[in-house]
Amino acid sequence: MTLRTLALLLLALPVGCTRGRSVTRDECDRLLNHYTEQLLRTELPGISPSEHQRVMAEVQAAASVYRPFLACTAEVSREQMDCALAAFHPDEIERCLVSVP
């Protein structure tokens, strides 16, 4: 489950351009946590608190060295970030992050 969660999260990051106010590192971190929380809520609703913490820590550690995630501030637009942080389902968050040409 942890690898699937991580793969879904990290593959969801788009390649795009930013418009308007730039996305911050704090927002990228919040997006990571928000997406992982929503994915755990929908995929593993009965997860124990200790397992939940373990998965969150593992995802954060992997993201901290994953280049596409580290480029989040340059690759995610303001509109994408605002949409994703307001979404409450992993599918909605992913739709927000898809770049439309």
Summary of the structure (lengths in Angstrom):
residues: 101
radius of gyration: 13.0
end to end distance: 32.2
largest distance: 41.5
contacts: 278
relative contact order: 0.25
helix: 68%
strand: 0%
